[in-house]
C-alpha cells in the first residue's frame, strides 16, 4: 500500500491493509485528533448524539462540582491565560463594564430633542420625544 501524509501531524505513514482509506497515522495524538473531528461532525449532523453528549457532560459536572475550582487552584497559569483571553473576547464584542454608566446624567421626565450623531450628523432631522421615567435606578 502506498504511503500517505497524516491529516493531523503531516508526517508520512503507511496505512494499515485493513483500513485502505486511513488518513491519520497511528500516533495517539493523531488518533485523538481524528476522533475529535469525527465527534464534531457527528454533533452537527445527529441531534440525538448531541443531546446525549450534552446530558453526559451535565451529569459528569453534577458528580464533580469542585473539579474546575480545584483545577484553577492547581493551575494558576490557566486562570491567568483565561482572564487574558476573556479580555480580548470582551474587547472584540465591545461589552461595557457594569459600572460604565456610573457617571451618567440622571434623566428626568420631560421633552427632549433627539438628533442623530454619526454618519448623517449633518442632517436636519430632529425629533422631539417625551421621556417618562418609570422606575429609579439603584445608586
C-alpha positions in Angstrom: 0.0 0.0 0.0 1.2 3.5 -0.8 2.4 5.8 1.9 0.3 8.8 2.9 0.5 12.1 4.8 -1.3 12.3 8.1 -4.1 14.8 8.3 -3.1 15.8 11.9 0.7 15.9 12.1 1.6 15.9 8.4 4.1 13.0 8.7 4.3 10.2 6.2 2.9 6.9 7.2 1.9 3.5 5.7 -1.9 2.8 6.1 -3.0 -0.5 7.5 -4.2 -3.0 5.0 -7.4 -3.4 6.9 -8.1 0.4 6.6 -7.4 1.3 2.9 -8.9 4.8 3.4 -6.9 5.6 6.5 -5.9 9.3 6.6 -4.4 9.6 10.1 -1.2 8.0 11.3 -1.3 5.6 14.3 0.2 8.1 16.8 -2.0 8.6 19.9 -2.2 12.4 19.3 -3.3 11.9 15.7 -5.9 9.3 16.6 -7.2 11.7 19.2 -7.5 14.5 16.6 -9.3 12.0 14.3 -11.8 11.2 17.0 -12.3 14.9 17.8 -13.1 15.7 14.1 -15.5 12.7 13.9 -17.3 13.8 17.2 -17.6 17.4 15.9 -19.2 16.2 12.7 -21.4 13.8 14.5 -22.7 16.5 16.9 -23.5 18.8 13.9 -25.3 16.1 12.0 -27.0 14.0 14.7 -29.3 15.9 17.2 -29.7 12.7 19.3 -26.0 12.2 19.7 -25.5 15.9 20.5 -28.3 15.7 23.2 -26.8 12.6 24.7 -23.3 14.2 24.8 -24.7 17.3 26.5 -26.6 15.2 29.1 -23.5 13.1 29.8 -21.4 16.3 30.3 -24.0 17.8 32.6 -24.2 14.5 34.6 -20.4 14.5 35.0 -20.4 18.1 36.1 -23.1 17.3 38.8 -20.9 14.4 40.1 -17.8 16.6 40.2 -18.9 20.0 41.4 -15.5 21.2 42.6 -13.4 20.0 39.6 -12.9 23.4 38.0 -12.3 25.2 41.3 -9.6 22.6 42.2 -8.1 22.7 38.6 -7.8 26.5 38.7 -6.2 26.4 42.2 -3.6 23.9 40.9 -3.0 25.6 37.6 -2.8 29.4 38.1 -1.3 29.9 34.6 -4.6 28.5 33.2 -6.6 31.0 35.2 -4.4 34.0 34.1 -4.5 32.9 30.5 -8.2 32.5 30.6 -8.6 36.0 32.0 -6.4 37.5 29.2 -8.3 35.6 26.6 -11.6 36.8 28.0 -10.5 40.4 28.0 -9.6 40.0 24.3 -13.1 38.5 23.6 -14.8 41.2 25.6 -13.0 43.9 23.7 -14.0 42.3 20.4 -17.6 42.2 21.5 -17.4 45.7 23.0 -19.0 44.7 26.2 -19.5 47.6 28.6 -18.3 47.3 32.2 -21.1 47.1 34.7 -20.1 50.5 36.2 -19.7 52.2 32.8 -22.7 54.4 33.3 -21.9 55.3 36.9 -21.3 58.9 35.9 -24.3 59.2 33.6 -26.6 62.2 33.8 -29.8 61.3 35.7 -32.7 61.9 33.4 -35.9 63.5 34.5 -39.4 63.4 33.0 -39.7 65.9 30.2 -39.5 66.6 26.5 -36.1 66.1 24.8 -34.7 66.9 21.4 -33.3 63.7 19.7 -30.8 64.2 16.9 -28.7 61.6 15.0 -25.0 61.6 15.7 -22.7 59.8 13.3 -22.5 59.5 9.5 -25.7 61.5 9.0 -24.9 64.0 11.8 -25.2 67.0 9.4 -28.8 66.0 8.7 -31.5 68.4 9.8 -33.6 65.6 11.1 -34.5 66.3 14.7 -37.3 64.6 16.7 -38.9 65.8 19.9 -39.6 63.0 22.4 -41.3 62.8 25.8 -39.5 60.7 28.4 -41.3 59.3 31.4 -39.1 57.7 34.0 -40.8 54.5 35.1 -38.5 53.5 37.9 -35.5 54.7 39.8 -32.2 53.0 39.2 -30.3 51.8 42.2 -27.4 54.1 43.2 
